[in-house]
Amino acid sequence: MPPKPYILAVDIGSSAVKAGLYDAEANALSHTLVSVGHQQRIATDGTHEEDAEEIQRATESAIDGALRAAGDDADQIAAVGLDAMASTILGVDVRHDPVTPVFTYADTRTARDVDALQASIDVDGAYQRTGVMQHTSYVPGRVNWMRRTDPEAFARITKWTDISTFIFTRWFGSTDVPASYSVSAWSGLLNRHELDWDAGLLDAIGLEPSNMPGLAPYSEGQSGLCPIYSMRWPQLVDVPFYLAVGDGAAVNIGSGCTNRRNIALTVGTTAAMRLVVDHPGDESPPVVPKGLWGYILRGDRTLLGGAFSEGGNVVEWALKSLNLPPLDRLNDALADTVPDAHGLTVLPFIAGERAVGWSTNASGVVNGVRVSTSGLDILQALMESVAYRFSLVAGLLRDEMDNDRVFIAGGGSVTNSPWWLQTMADVLQGEVHVPSEEQATSRGAGILALNALGVWEGLDDVMPEIAAVYEPLDEYRSVYQEAIERQSELYEAVIARD
């Protein structure tokens, strides 16, 4: 029988909410795992948003399903652990009802406002205080955009909150539920040294601390479900709900990337590379290399790395636009290709750019197309180009990595493509490991709850099993290095000059 107690882990993702039970060793009770989809609105003007209550309903439906599937095992749940898609924000009124939709990191309509904000602040100072470069992904530009484009709605907003904190206020019937440091770090407004909202940026965007949620460690459990949810989830009435963490942090924890040796390499719809840096006691959080970010996980740990708006989305775009078969039917064809033999140079910014240049106006570029260029050539070049972006982040992180580092792959877009995994190993010149656990994000939320309960002493008491290892091939090192240099030159010519 799986060791108890059990954790109900809830992963509020960008396209689906997943929920299920994990045992005391962070193993999934597979029969309890449930996924409920939800749909964001996307438009060519940069819109990327969704109704808060739609996400709330999907989250609650996933919990309903997990509890039903668990049956009597639900009575053994000792805590609820959550993670949520990072960099979400919505404005609510005095009753905490939504005034705006939930804006995601991918909404780029704030580019003008971000540029104006950067011109009015000490950019480098704000960067090191908050750990991020101000960008369309973050909250400050969004606030100014809302004030400029819809002043009537803006006047009704009394508080700005992330989606997980909004949902908690509904569940617990309180407008005073705090947001975790982890979720708040992704806002671009958290002063990571003071663990408080950054006074300088609040002043720059005309907000007061009262316009933001309170702040607390993720391990601060909430209890006391309001009556409607106490009736709906009687198994959860007396258990703590731990504050949500950012989904990127949960992936690191769930995949065993809790130190400077194991580096998370995640490719879902988008992509990221992250490592955890400890800074115990009175040590300050690490300096953030320009081009990357540093998000507080809790007071003594920082998630350092870089995220891309490109990842599996470039593959999906290519398969659809070029009328190619599904990727699993192309693995053999890709395995027969020669690295960089297509002669293409790609900037894969089909959804804009985050790391490492943080341009507010970047778009995708495929350079070098000829009559002989095939759809497979373009797909190969796109996938290689994403690996090159990872190499730039790895270079900036190198001083923080152990010499015997390994890259732990996660996300179905890359783990289902042996060719892409090998390409990552060759480009990064490091081993790429693939864990057997497919739900690293949910597992991470479960581990954080086990740690908060005191069941786990640390965050890596039980490491995930490794299902496959990809060793780097030295023969392609120079080929890929030349391709990376071509990509950098194209970036300077097309993006940086703007």
Secondary structure, DSSP 8 states (H G I E B T S, - for coil): ---S-EEEEEEE-SSEEEEEEE-TTS-B-GGG-EEEE---EE-TTS-EEE-HHHHHHHHHHHHHHHHHHHGGGGGGEEEEEEEE-SS-BEEE-TTS-BSS-EE-TT--TTHHHHHHHHHHS-HHHHHHHHSS---TTSHHHHHHHHHHH-HHHHHH--EEE-HHHHHHHHHHT-TT--EEHHHHHTTT-EETTTTEE-HHHHHHTT--GGGS--EE-TT-EE----HHHHHH-GGGTTS-EE--EEHHHHHHHHTT--SSSEEEEEESSSEEEEEEEE--TT-------TTSEEEEEETTEEEEEEEES-SHHHHHHHHHHTT---GGGTHHHHHTS-TTTT--EEE--TT---TTT--SS---EEE---TT--HHHHHHHHHHHHHHHHHHHHHHHGGGS-TT-EEEEESHHHHT-HHHHHHHHHHHTS-EEEES-S-HHHHHHHHHHHHHHTSSSSS-SS---EEEEE---GGGHHHHHHHHHHHHHHHIIIIIT-
